């Protein structure tokens, strides 16, 4: 189930990757850079939605497991409505501030204008993205992981087919990419709603639902709030890195945009691992099998090393193909080569952080996970990226990689100490 969930999540990022691939074929670095800046703003939106879906899955799944079918249906209905309302509020609330937000990230001139144009279309479709992701979460809560995966994979397929038609066939360029995003999100929502209805999870909206909406919202917030807070750390880090790279021009930003979209797809197994290791550790802890908790953490770390090593090797071997596929040149080409050859190694430490956070979340220390995520996003990014900027855009990425290495290592040491204190030692 964790594997299919991870595939479904990676499919969300595949949509952005496909979008940028076709945009890059236009051969204009300013357009690719604009999509890069827009992607940072969109990353905040996606992270918020992911955090909310964590709460939805947990709350509804517990209710289903308790055999309270009526309550589960009410919670599912409330969750979907709350997700749509919050997404609409966030999307519409972002729209008036697009220009200052992009300027804060470092966008200027034609790149800024294009990014505003792209986001002016896509931000208003955020409720569709939220509804689709919420539906996938509800399907996971009843054990239909394959159906949830199909929701996001369907959106990726639509993007792959429609992007070239609108961008090139109809000559819409950047506007075609924005339109494709809206259509893709519409498909995501439609397929998701169909799946939820098939499971009978949605009920009629009546007085009972309205009366319980406030209490349902508080219940969801109790779980989703910490998840949202934790998830927002990553886009904060990405925003500062983008701001630091922006001073080196559109080509550097375009290169960073390509890297940002390739990495979640290349290292998707880490998401599967972080989803799988938590329940294993929690179950063994509950059973008092402390030696298995420690062994589970060690095995997870070993699997992560193998997964990251494999992905790094593939990136190193395929770096020329990436440069060609995305029509990268100048600083963009240089950044891709440096990342694929060397800087991708930082994902050994990012993976260690993911594994440690999964351990913290399932062994009674969720605030430790939030703390390490934010420490890495701030103390592990801002000073190191600022220092690295003295050596150019590659220095920015290298600085951020050093910060990740420090906090990833520290988190893993703390995680092993935590499990080492549990019960009798082996």
Secondary structure, DSSP 4 states (H G I P E B T S, - for coil): -HHHHHHHHHHHHHHHHHHHHHHHTT--HHHHHHHHHHHHHHHHHHHHHHHHHHHHHHHHHHHHHTT-HHHHHHHHHHHHHHHHHHHHHHHHHHHTTHHHHHHHHT--HHHHHHHHHHHHHHGGGHHHHHHHHHHHHHHHHTT-HHHHHHHHHHHHHHHHHHHHIIIIIS--THHHHHHHHHHHHHHHHHHHHHHHHHTT------HHHHHHHHHHHHHHHHHHHHHHHHHHHHHHHHHHHHHHHHTT-HHHHHHHHHHHHHHHHHTHHHHHHHHHHHHHHHHHHHTT-HHHHHHHHHHHHHHHHHHHHHHHHHHHHHHHHHHHHTT--THHHHHHHHHHHTGGGGHHHHHHHHHHHHHHHHTT-HHHHHHHHHHHHTTTTHHHHHHHGGG-HHHHHHHHHHHHHHHHHHHHHHHHHHHHTSSS--
